[in-house]
Amino acid sequence: MSLLISVAGGTASGKTTVVREISRNFSKDDIAIIYMDNYYKRRDDLTLVERQNINYDHPDAIDMELLKHDLRELLAGNPIDMPVYDFKIHNRSDETIKVVPTKVIMLEGILALYDEEIRNLSNLLLFVESEADIRFIRRLKRDMEERGRTMDGVINQYLSTVKPMFDAYVLPTKRFADIIIPNNTKYKMAIDVISAKIKEEL
C-alpha cells in the first residue's frame, strides 16, 4: 500500500526543494513525485494570448478530476500517464510521463491541500512557509530564466493574480497541515523528522 504525502505552500516557497530533499532519503524506486502544475487544464480552444491571461492560481485552472483519478489509480496500484504542462505555450503538451505505483507518492503544488478528497486520500499534509518578498524574488528569477517571461509580465501577474489567489485560496489551507515547514536554514530538521515519520509508517 502506498502513502500519499501532499505538500502545499505559496509560489516559490520552496515546495519543490522540500520534496526533493525528502525524496533523497528514499530509493528512487520507492518514491514518485506528482507535480500539480502538470494538471493545468488543456485549453486548445484558446489562443496563446488568451491562455496567457488565464488565472493559473485559481483552483478552476486545475483539472482536479483528472488529478484525483490519477492519485486514486496510483494508490490502487495502477500506473498512470501523467500529463506534462509547457509553460512557454501556456498549455499541456502532447507528452506524458509514465508513473508507476511506489511506496511513497508525493503531490506538490500551491493547492495541494485545497481539495477535501485529496486531503482525505493523503497520509500526511505539509505546508511550506516562506516570507512573501523572498517568494516574489524567487519567482521573478525563475520565471525569467526558466519560463521565458519578462520582468513586467511576472510583476503584473504577481500583483493581479498570484498574491490575491494566495491570500484567498492557498494561505487558508495552512490550517489543514499536519506539519508546517519553515523554508529557512532550519528546514532540514523538519525534513529529517518527516522522513523518519514516513519510514515509520512504511
C-alpha positions in Angstrom: 0.0 0.0 0.0 1.3 3.5 -0.9 1.5 6.5 1.3 0.4 9.9 -0.2 2.2 13.0 1.1 0.7 16.3 -0.1 2.9 19.4 0.0 1.5 22.9 -0.4 2.7 26.5 0.1 2.9 29.7 -1.8 4.6 30.2 -5.1 8.3 29.7 -4.9 8.1 29.0 -1.2 10.5 26.0 -1.5 8.0 23.2 -2.0 10.0 21.5 -4.8 13.2 21.8 -2.7 11.5 20.2 0.3 10.0 17.4 -1.8 13.4 16.7 -3.4 15.2 16.7 -0.1 12.7 14.3 1.4 13.0 12.0 -1.7 16.7 11.8 -1.2 16.1 9.8 2.0 14.5 7.0 -0.1 15.4 4.9 -3.0 14.3 6.4 -6.3 12.2 3.3 -6.9 10.3 3.9 -3.6 9.0 7.4 -4.3 7.1 9.1 -7.1 6.5 12.9 -7.4 3.3 14.3 -8.9 3.6 18.0 -9.8 0.2 19.7 -9.6 1.3 22.2 -12.3 1.1 19.4 -14.9 -2.6 19.2 -14.3 -3.5 22.6 -15.6 -6.5 22.2 -17.9 -5.7 21.7 -21.6 -7.0 24.8 -23.4 -6.6 24.1 -27.1 -9.8 26.2 -27.6 -7.9 29.4 -26.7 -5.3 31.4 -28.5 -1.8 31.9 -26.9 -2.7 35.4 -25.9 -6.0 34.2 -24.2 -4.1 31.4 -22.4 -1.6 33.9 -21.2 -4.4 35.7 -19.5 -5.8 32.7 -17.6 -5.7 33.0 -13.8 -3.5 30.0 -13.1 -3.5 30.4 -9.4 -7.3 29.9 -9.1 -8.5 26.3 -8.3 -10.6 26.3 -11.5 -7.3 26.3 -13.6 -6.5 22.8 -12.3 -8.1 19.6 -13.8 -8.9 18.4 -10.3 -11.0 15.4 -11.5 -8.1 14.0 -13.6 -5.7 14.7 -10.7 -7.8 12.8 -8.2 -8.4 10.0 -10.7 -4.7 9.6 -11.2 -3.9 9.7 -7.4 -6.6 7.0 -6.8 -5.1 4.9 -9.5 -1.6 5.1 -8.1 -2.9 4.3 -4.6 -4.8 1.3 -6.0 -1.5 0.0 -7.5 -2.1 1.1 -11.1 0.3 3.1 -13.3 -0.8 6.4 -14.8 0.2 8.6 -17.7 0.9 12.0 -16.0 0.3 15.0 -18.3 3.1 17.5 -18.9 2.5 21.2 -18.9 4.5 23.5 -21.2 4.9 26.9 -19.6 6.2 28.5 -22.8 3.0 27.8 -24.7 0.7 28.0 -21.6 -0.9 24.7 -22.4 -0.4 21.0 -21.9 2.0 19.4 -24.3 1.3 16.1 -26.2 3.9 14.4 -24.0 3.0 12.3 -20.9 5.2 10.7 -18.3 4.5 7.1 -17.2 4.3 7.0 -13.4 4.3 3.6 -11.7 3.0 3.0 -8.2 5.6 3.4 -5.5 5.7 3.1 -1.7 5.6 6.9 -1.3 3.7 9.3 -3.6 4.3 13.0 -3.1 1.9 15.6 -4.5 3.4 19.1 -4.8 1.5 22.2 -5.7 0.2 25.5 -4.3 -3.2 24.0 -4.0 -2.2 20.5 -2.8 -4.2 20.9 0.4 -7.2 22.7 -1.2 -9.4 19.8 -2.3 -11.1 17.8 0.6 -10.9 14.5 -1.3 -7.2 14.8 -1.9 -6.7 15.7 1.8 -8.7 12.6 2.8 -6.6 10.4 0.4 -3.4 11.8 2.0 -1.5 10.3 4.9 0.5 13.4 5.6 -0.3 17.1 4.8 2.6 19.6 4.7 2.7 23.3 4.2 5.9 25.1 3.3 6.2 28.7 4.5 8.5 31.5 3.3 8.3 35.3 3.5 6.4 37.0 0.7 9.3 39.1 -0.5 11.6 36.1 -0.7 8.9 34.2 -2.7 8.4 37.0 -5.1 12.2 37.4 -5.8 12.5 33.6 -6.3 9.5 33.6 -8.7 10.8 36.6 -10.7 14.2 34.9 -11.1 12.7 31.5 -12.0 10.1 32.8 -14.5 12.5 35.0 -16.3 15.3 32.4 -16.5 13.3 29.2 -17.0 10.0 30.2 -18.5 10.9 33.0 -20.8 8.8 35.6 -19.1 9.5 39.4 -19.0 10.1 41.3 -15.7 6.9 43.4 -16.3 4.9 40.3 -17.1 6.0 38.5 -13.9 5.3 41.6 -11.8 1.9 42.2 -13.3 0.9 38.6 -12.9 2.1 38.5 -9.3 0.1 41.6 -8.4 -3.1 40.8 -10.3 -3.5 37.1 -9.6 -0.7 35.4 -7.7 -0.8 37.4 -4.5 -4.7 37.7 -4.3 -5.1 34.0 -5.0 -2.5 33.1 -2.4 -4.5 35.1 0.2 -7.8 33.7 -0.9 -7.1 30.0 -1.6 -3.6 28.9 -0.6 -2.9 30.5 2.8 -6.3 29.3 4.2 -5.2 25.7 3.6 -2.4 26.1 6.0 -4.8 25.2 8.8 -5.1 21.6 7.4 -1.4 20.9 7.6 -0.1 18.3 9.9 3.4 19.9 9.7 4.3 23.5 8.7 7.9 23.7 7.4 9.8 27.0 7.6 11.8 27.2 4.4 14.9 28.7 6.0 18.1 27.3 7.5 16.2 25.1 9.9 14.0 23.3 7.3 16.5 20.4 7.2 15.5 19.4 10.7 11.8 19.2 9.6 12.8 17.1 6.6 14.6 14.6 8.9 11.6 14.4 11.2 9.2 13.9 8.2 11.4 11.3 6.6 11.6 9.4 9.8 7.8 9.5 10.2 7.3 8.2 6.6 9.7 5.3 7.2 7.9 4.5 10.4 4.6 4.4 8.5 6.1 2.2 5.9 
